[in-house]
């Protein structure tokens, strides 16, 4: 498979002796961009379908239903082509379920945080089934990036603490409608818990280091951008976008960054990579 050959090339680059200065920067930046693009394979193909499938659907198949079919085909192809393992597929299915449950709550009649205005045969509780794949796309990216960049985490907090924070993040998405929004309190605890944590990654032939908290914020930012594009194409709509499109509130950036933390925690546990994470004594 060409993509498997690409993966092998990215994972085992030809070492260039004497590479330094600006030339090294260009080579590493090029490899970094290629690995990022490869890690976004599922997300890229899925959102390409979002942009290309007309709102009216194709051949009588509503848009939301067609997007579900496309997402299932992409996911099946990635597993059959050995671009994702069955264990990774289990993690992605969990992201789908977690995301879909959140969608059902947020679009319910008593909440109405956003809505899916178009008709679909594959709607359940008013939510099209394809929506869970948008959350699964985030999980797929983290799974692929973990492998392609040979990710390791230094000074990861104790796993039970990380799990509690992830549960609080998810719970707050529901509870803030009833007892107030505590995301910034959770973020403060998160900042203290991950203050020393750093992700070690290898874009080319040398390890590089980044604060883990910064990586959460950066990934959240790009998801927020993708959300703006998706709402522009009327894939779903917030209440302030029903009359005419407007940018998604920047506050959603923090929500997505927190969701990335939760996704990262699930991946770290379900991919059985704990032995590659340093937990301080």
C-alpha positions as CSV (number, residue, x, y, z in Angstrom):
1,X,0.0,0.0,0.0
2,X,1.4,3.4,-0.9
3,X,0.4,4.9,2.4
4,X,2.1,2.1,4.3
5,X,5.2,2.9,2.3
6,X,4.9,6.5,3.1
7,X,4.6,5.7,6.8
8,X,7.8,3.6,6.7
9,X,9.5,6.5,4.9
10,X,8.4,9.0,7.5
11,X,9.3,6.7,10.4
12,X,12.7,5.8,9.1
13,X,14.0,8.9,7.3
14,X,17.4,8.9,5.5
15,X,19.7,10.6,7.9
16,X,21.6,13.5,6.3
17,X,24.9,14.1,8.0
18,X,26.1,17.7,8.4
19,X,22.5,19.0,8.3
20,X,22.3,22.2,10.4
21,X,21.1,25.7,10.6
22,X,18.3,26.8,8.3
23,X,18.6,23.7,6.1
24,X,17.9,21.5,9.1
25,X,14.9,23.7,10.0
26,X,13.5,23.4,6.5
27,X,13.9,19.6,6.4
28,X,12.4,19.1,9.9
29,X,9.6,21.5,9.2
30,X,8.8,19.6,5.9
31,X,8.8,16.2,7.7
32,X,6.6,17.8,10.5
33,X,4.1,19.0,8.0
34,X,4.0,15.6,6.2
35,X,3.5,13.7,9.4
36,X,0.8,16.1,10.6
37,X,-1.0,15.8,7.3
38,X,-0.8,12.0,7.5
39,X,-2.0,12.0,11.1
40,X,-5.1,14.0,9.9
41,X,-5.9,11.4,7.2
42,X,-9.3,10.5,8.6
43,X,-10.2,14.1,9.6
44,X,-9.0,15.4,6.2
45,X,-11.0,12.9,4.1
46,X,-14.1,13.4,6.3
47,X,-14.1,17.1,6.1
48,X,-13.3,17.1,2.4
49,X,-16.6,15.2,2.1
50,X,-18.3,17.8,4.3
51,X,-17.2,20.5,1.8
52,X,-17.9,18.5,-1.4
53,X,-21.3,16.9,-0.6
54,X,-24.0,19.4,-1.5
55,X,-26.5,20.4,1.2
56,X,-29.3,18.9,-0.9
57,X,-27.6,15.5,-0.9
58,X,-26.8,13.3,-3.9
59,X,-29.1,11.0,-5.9
60,X,-31.9,11.4,-3.3
61,X,-29.6,10.5,-0.4
62,X,-29.7,13.3,2.3
63,X,-26.4,14.9,3.1
64,X,-26.2,13.7,6.7
65,X,-26.9,10.1,5.6
66,X,-24.3,10.3,2.8
67,X,-21.7,11.7,5.3
68,X,-22.3,8.7,7.6
69,X,-21.8,6.3,4.7
70,X,-18.6,8.1,3.7
71,X,-17.3,8.1,7.3
72,X,-17.9,4.3,7.6
73,X,-16.2,3.6,4.3
74,X,-13.1,5.7,5.3
75,X,-12.9,4.0,8.7
76,X,-13.3,0.5,7.2
77,X,-10.7,1.2,4.6
78,X,-8.2,2.4,7.2
79,X,-8.6,-0.8,9.2
80,X,-8.4,-3.1,6.1
81,X,-5.4,-1.2,4.8
82,X,-3.7,-1.7,8.3
83,X,-3.5,2.1,8.7
84,X,-5.3,1.6,12.1
85,X,-5.3,-1.5,14.3
86,X,-8.4,-3.1,15.8
87,X,-7.4,-1.9,19.2
88,X,-7.2,1.7,17.8
89,X,-10.6,1.1,16.2
90,X,-12.0,0.3,19.7
91,X,-10.7,3.6,21.0
92,X,-12.2,5.5,18.0
93,X,-15.6,3.7,18.6
94,X,-15.4,4.9,22.2
95,X,-14.8,8.5,21.0
96,X,-17.8,8.1,18.8
97,X,-20.1,7.0,21.6
98,X,-18.8,9.7,24.0
99,X,-19.3,12.4,21.4
100,X,-22.7,11.2,20.3
101,X,-24.0,11.2,23.9
102,X,-22.8,14.8,24.3
103,X,-24.5,15.7,21.0
104,X,-27.8,14.2,22.1
105,X,-27.7,16.2,25.3
106,X,-26.6,19.5,23.7
107,X,-29.3,19.4,21.0
108,X,-32.1,18.3,23.3
109,X,-35.2,20.4,23.6
110,X,-34.3,21.7,27.0
111,X,-30.7,22.7,26.1
112,X,-30.5,23.6,22.4
113,X,-26.9,24.6,22.4
114,X,-26.8,23.9,18.7
115,X,-28.9,22.1,16.1
116,X,-28.8,20.0,13.0
117,X,-31.4,21.6,10.7
118,X,-31.4,19.2,7.7
119,X,-33.4,16.0,7.3
120,X,-31.8,12.6,7.6
121,X,-33.0,9.0,7.8
122,X,-30.1,8.2,10.2
123,X,-31.0,10.7,12.9
124,X,-31.3,9.3,16.4
125,X,-32.8,11.6,19.1
126,X,-32.6,14.4,16.6
127,X,-28.8,13.9,16.0
128,X,-27.4,12.5,12.8
129,X,-25.2,9.5,13.5
130,X,-22.3,10.9,11.5
131,X,-21.8,13.5,14.2
132,X,-19.9,11.0,16.4
133,X,-17.3,10.7,13.7
134,X,-16.3,14.4,14.2
135,X,-15.2,13.4,17.8
136,X,-13.7,10.2,16.5
137,X,-11.6,12.3,14.0
138,X,-9.9,14.0,17.0
139,X,-9.1,10.6,18.5
140,X,-7.8,9.3,15.2
141,X,-5.5,12.2,14.8
142,X,-4.0,11.7,18.3
143,X,-3.6,7.9,17.7
144,X,-1.8,8.5,14.4
145,X,0.3,11.3,15.6
146,X,1.4,9.2,18.6
147,X,2.9,6.6,16.2
148,X,4.2,8.8,13.5
149,X,6.0,11.2,15.9
150,X,7.1,8.5,18.3
151,X,5.4,10.4,21.1
152,X,6.6,10.1,24.7
153,X,5.5,12.1,27.7
154,X,7.8,13.2,30.5
155,X,6.4,13.8,34.0
156,X,2.9,12.6,33.2
157,X,0.7,12.9,36.3
158,X,-0.5,9.7,38.0
159,X,-3.0,8.1,35.7
160,X,-5.8,8.0,38.2
161,X,-5.5,11.8,38.6
162,X,-5.5,12.3,34.8
163,X,-8.6,10.1,34.7
164,X,-10.4,12.1,37.3
165,X,-9.7,15.4,35.4
166,X,-11.0,13.8,32.2
167,X,-14.2,12.8,33.9
168,X,-14.7,16.2,35.4
169,X,-14.1,17.8,32.0
170,X,-16.8,15.6,30.4
171,X,-19.2,16.0,33.3
172,X,-18.9,19.8,33.2
173,X,-20.1,19.8,29.6
174,X,-23.4,18.5,30.9
175,X,-23.6,20.0,34.4
176,X,-22.8,23.6,33.6
177,X,-26.4,24.0,32.3
178,X,-27.7,23.4,35.8
179,X,-25.1,24.2,38.4
180,X,-22.7,26.7,36.6
181,X,-19.7,26.4,34.4
182,X,-16.6,25.3,36.3
183,X,-14.3,24.9,33.3
184,X,-11.8,27.5,34.5
185,X,-11.6,25.8,37.9
186,X,-11.0,22.5,36.2
187,X,-8.5,24.2,33.8
188,X,-6.6,25.6,36.9
189,X,-6.4,22.1,38.4
190,X,-5.4,20.8,35.0
191,X,-2.6,23.4,34.7
192,X,-1.2,22.4,38.0
193,X,-1.4,18.7,37.3
194,X,0.3,19.0,33.9
195,X,2.6,21.9,34.7
196,X,5.8,19.8,34.4
197,X,4.5,17.5,31.6
198,X,6.3,17.7,28.3
199,X,5.7,15.8,25.1
200,X,8.8,14.5,23.3
201,X,8.3,14.0,19.6
202,X,10.5,13.3,16.6
203,X,9.7,15.2,13.4
204,X,12.8,14.0,11.6
205,X,15.9,12.4,13.3
206,X,16.1,14.3,16.5
207,X,13.8,14.6,19.5
208,X,12.0,17.8,20.1
209,X,10.2,18.9,23.2
210,X,7.0,20.9,23.8
211,X,5.0,21.6,27.0
212,X,2.0,19.2,26.9
213,X,-0.4,21.9,27.9
214,X,0.7,24.0,24.9
215,X,0.0,21.0,22.6
216,X,-3.6,20.8,24.0
217,X,-4.2,24.4,23.4
218,X,-2.8,24.3,19.8
219,X,-4.9,21.3,18.8
220,X,-8.0,22.9,20.3
221,X,-7.3,26.0,18.2
222,X,-7.3,24.1,15.0
223,X,-10.4,22.2,15.9
224,X,-12.1,25.6,16.6
225,X,-11.1,26.7,13.1
226,X,-12.5,23.5,11.6
227,X,-15.7,24.2,13.6
228,X,-16.0,27.7,12.0
229,X,-15.6,26.2,8.5
230,X,-18.2,23.4,9.3
231,X,-20.8,25.9,10.5
232,X,-20.2,28.1,7.5
233,X,-21.2,25.2,5.4
234,X,-24.3,24.8,7.6
235,X,-23.4,21.3,8.8
236,X,-24.8,22.4,12.2
237,X,-25.8,25.8,13.5
238,X,-25.6,27.7,16.8
239,X,-28.5,29.8,17.8
240,X,-26.7,33.0,16.7
241,X,-26.1,31.5,13.3
242,X,-29.7,30.7,12.3
243,X,-30.3,33.9,10.5
244,X,-26.9,34.5,9.0
245,X,-23.5,32.9,9.7
246,X,-21.2,34.4,12.2
247,X,-17.9,33.2,13.7
248,X,-18.1,30.6,16.4
249,X,-17.4,32.3,19.8
250,X,-13.8,32.2,20.7
251,X,-14.8,30.7,24.1
252,X,-15.4,27.4,22.2
253,X,-11.6,27.2,21.8
254,X,-11.3,26.5,25.5
255,X,-14.0,23.8,25.3
256,X,-12.2,22.1,22.5
257,X,-8.8,22.3,24.3
258,X,-10.4,20.6,27.3
259,X,-12.0,17.9,25.0
260,X,-8.5,17.3,23.6
261,X,-7.2,16.6,27.2
262,X,-10.0,14.1,27.6
263,X,-9.3,12.4,24.3
264,X,-5.5,12.3,25.0
265,X,-6.3,10.6,28.3
266,X,-8.4,7.9,26.6
267,X,-5.7,7.3,24.0
268,X,-3.0,7.0,26.6
269,X,-4.9,4.3,28.4
270,X,-6.5,2.3,25.5
271,X,-3.4,2.2,23.4
272,X,-1.5,0.5,26.2
273,X,1.4,3.0,26.1
274,X,1.7,3.6,29.8
275,X,5.1,2.0,29.8
276,X,6.3,4.8,27.6
277,X,5.0,7.5,29.9
278,X,7.1,8.7,32.8
279,X,5.2,9.0,36.1
280,X,7.3,10.7,38.7
281,X,7.8,8.9,42.0
